């Protein structure tokens, strides 16, 4: 019974993570993160 609950929790968390990843990709959030990362990197080396 305890193992069944643990598996249910694991699969639930996996499904939630996959859902949030898909939602983020649909909303194109990865592009915003990429732009911010580039700006930070350019500031670190003194170009931006």
Order of alpha helices (4+ residues) and beta strands (2+ residues): alpha-alpha
